[in-house]
C-alpha cells in the first residue's frame, strides 16, 4: 500500500497525541463524549436499517447531515457563551 493510505491515519494519531499532551483531562472527557455520540448514532442507524429497512445511501446521507447539524448546534452554543 502507498504512503497516501497511511498518511491520514498517522496525522490523526499525531493530532490525538498532541491534544492529549496539551490537556489530558479535557481530552479524556472529549473522548468519552465522542464515543457516546458515536454509539448513539450507530444505534440510531442500526435500528433504521434493521427495523425499517432504510437504504444504505439514505443512511449515509442522513448521518452526514446529522453530524453537520450537530457541529452547527455546538457552534451556536459555544458562540452564546
C-alpha positions as CSV (number, residue, x, y, z in Angstrom):
1,X,0.0,0.0,0.0
2,X,1.1,3.5,-0.7
3,X,2.1,6.2,1.8
4,X,-1.1,8.1,0.8
5,X,-3.1,5.4,2.5
6,X,-1.3,5.6,5.8
7,X,-0.7,9.4,5.9
8,X,-4.1,10.4,7.2
9,X,-4.0,7.7,9.9
10,X,-0.6,8.9,11.1
11,X,-1.8,12.6,11.0
12,X,-4.9,11.8,13.0
13,X,-2.8,9.8,15.5
14,X,-0.4,12.7,15.8
15,X,-3.3,15.1,16.4
16,X,-4.7,12.9,19.1
17,X,-1.3,12.7,20.8
18,X,-0.8,16.5,20.7
19,X,-4.3,17.1,22.0
20,X,-3.8,14.6,24.8
21,X,-0.4,16.2,25.7
22,X,-1.9,19.6,25.8
23,X,-4.7,18.8,28.3
24,X,-5.2,15.1,29.4
25,X,-8.3,15.7,31.5
26,X,-10.2,17.5,28.7
27,X,-9.0,15.0,26.1
28,X,-10.5,12.1,28.1
29,X,-13.7,14.0,28.6
30,X,-13.9,14.7,24.9
31,X,-13.2,11.0,24.0
32,X,-15.9,9.8,26.3
33,X,-18.4,12.3,24.8
34,X,-17.4,11.4,21.3
35,X,-17.8,7.6,22.0
36,X,-21.2,8.2,23.5
37,X,-22.2,10.3,20.4
38,X,-20.8,7.6,18.1
39,X,-22.6,4.7,19.9
40,X,-25.9,6.7,19.9
41,X,-25.6,7.4,16.2
42,X,-24.7,3.8,15.5
43,X,-27.7,2.5,17.4
44,X,-29.9,5.0,15.6
45,X,-28.6,3.8,12.2
46,X,-28.8,0.1,13.0
47,X,-32.4,0.5,14.2
48,X,-33.4,2.2,11.0
49,X,-31.6,-0.4,8.8
50,X,-32.9,-3.5,10.6
51,X,-36.4,-2.4,11.7
52,X,-37.4,-0.1,8.9
53,X,-35.2,-1.4,6.0
54,X,-33.8,2.1,5.1
55,X,-31.3,2.0,2.2
56,X,-27.6,2.4,2.9
57,X,-27.2,5.5,0.7
58,X,-30.0,7.3,2.6
59,X,-28.5,6.3,5.9
60,X,-25.1,7.7,4.9
61,X,-26.6,11.0,3.8
62,X,-28.6,11.1,7.0
63,X,-25.6,10.6,9.2
64,X,-23.7,13.3,7.3
65,X,-26.5,15.8,7.7
66,X,-26.8,14.8,11.4
67,X,-23.1,15.4,12.0
68,X,-23.1,18.8,10.3
69,X,-26.2,19.8,12.2
70,X,-24.5,18.7,15.5
71,X,-21.5,20.8,14.7
72,X,-23.6,23.8,13.9
73,X,-25.6,23.4,17.1
74,X,-22.4,23.1,19.1
75,X,-21.1,26.2,17.3
76,X,-24.2,28.2,18.3
77,X,-24.0,27.0,21.9
78,X,-20.3,28.0,22.1
79,X,-21.0,31.3,20.5
80,X,-23.7,32.1,23.0
81,X,-21.3,31.5,25.9
